[in-house]
Amino acid sequence: MCGIVGYVGPKNPKEIIFNGLKALEYRGYDSAGVCIFHDGGLKRIRAEGKLSVLEEKLEGEEFNGHIGIGHTRWATHGRPSERNAHPHNVKGVSIVHNGIIENYLQLREDVLSQGGVLESETDSELVAHLIAAEIDKGRDLFTAVLTVAPRLEGAYSILVVSEQFPGELIAFKSGPPLIVGLGENAFYIASDIQAIVSHTQKVIYLDDYEVAHIKDGHVQFYGLKGQPLKKTPVVLDWTVERAEKQGYPHFMLKEIFEQPRAVAAAIDPYIDVQSHTLDLGELRKENLKDLQRLYIVACGTSFYAGMAGKYFIESLSDVSVEVDIASEFRYRKMHLPEEALVIFISQSGETADTLAALRRVKEQGLKTVSVCNVKNSNIDRDADYHMYMNSGAEIGVASTKAFASSLALMQVMALGISKEKGLLSSEKETFYVKSLLAAPSLMENVLAYNRFFQEAAKDLKNYRGFLYMGRGVHYPIALEGALKLKELAYMHAEGYAAGEMKHGPLALIDPSMAIVMLAPKDELYEKTLSNLEESKARGGQIISIGTGEDERLKSLSKNYLAIPDPGSWMVNPLLEVIPLQLLAYHVACAFGHDVDQPRNLAKSVTVE
Ligand code: M6R
């Protein structure tokens, strides 16, 4: 993962680079550093820990140069420490790197055999050594980079500056994103547009195996073989969204509360509020009428949204849906029928495995749909058709509002396919569209009970483990609830299809085990209640989430959390996920964890 920033221009580089890193902190937050020209040489400051530690170290530091690079790290090779923090400097060459150099053991041998002395345990430092060695041989910075790049295997985006070549900055990549912002006599380079948009909206997206060479106030683009390229800038139309908590103690809590708005914004482009009809837009160009097979590919929370999508789509149409984890899908031997459609769900639009899976599918000539929050992200740009979560920037590392938007878009997809196939009567269309439109206000109702969820969370701190369970479409929501607790509270939680209890998990149950059961009143309610009885009989402590005043469920539960009856089974997951998010949030807060930046994680997973 990691976030990288570069600046060339007349303004104060320290401020621009640090603010850029702040915008990218979601990509990694275990250490950070900057390296900026000062008095004709390079001055580097690095710090272990969050960006605030670097900020303190930078206070009062002056830099009189006009070029610099910065990095916020999520450790791959080498533990988080100042020594392993970027930039890595070798003989006047300074680099920042996002990605993984897979052949680093071989390169390490090469560097050591040439007498190189390694200061860190990182793969990235080797790149600085290799470039410095080429400069030692008399090559200029650009030629040195072009000589070294073909030796790097894996995923990388790299920025390089050198004391021997003041006035130059080189960016090159194969894998993780890199964007060059074109300002007034200034260049802003970053892993994500968020670090650039407040300075300029005119940007160039670097593609794989491309180099941007900034020299003497100009930028030229090349292929990695040195062939000049003509790149056309994209002019964005972004309002700069300030990352502010707006009175909430954490971004995550703010984002949980923004979910009704996120759902409304996600469904808005597809729904006519007057006629209560739905239109899939550009996707209608596909022959959805004859569609038989659909694949949904994603990671983490987005994968669980895809799983829920399977229930929605298969219930409303005759399409058979397979849902795959991207890291499995991209390597598995598969027999994808030519006419299948493949949907990729990704909040960031940058997740390495999801992107690689999309590229694999495209190579086979299949049509692809992206469901992304970040517009112009790699996955968005590479797909044939596009749906947008429209959630607004999601800063908390634990995904919440993007999940709600994805669920809503999966419902839109299910309804749209069913309609195209002539399987959705106009009465049903009206019913489902009305219930989707009503979802945001029902979600507000659930959010109003935050205080009760906070109270319920107090008890959860003391359990040894958690089983989150549900049947049907509630099963993926249970998985999502367990993931939220794991990543925020660092407690062991597993999501299970409730019907699987007798096949193993029952052995885990004793009074130290909490069962979080999703038991809304639907057609599987009675079966879910039987599973609950079995767990209770073995001493499990039940926290249940159900519909309205459900006395039966209440009597079985240590703690019963009610959600309103939305009248439509499809809307239920949008409501029941809220208590799960809030329980995890409050337990994590009670432990004093950093809920916005949980340990060991990063928001965008741009490496395998
Ligand atoms: O950006 P993406 O939706 O592709 O990210 C996928 C996962 O990395 C992400 O959902 C992750 O599981 C979150 N931390 C969950 O809260």
Residues whose N, C-alpha, C, O or C-beta is under 5 A from the ligand:
A	BS01	M6R	C299 G300 T301 S302 I345 S346 Q347 S348 G349 T351 V397 A398 S399 K603 V605
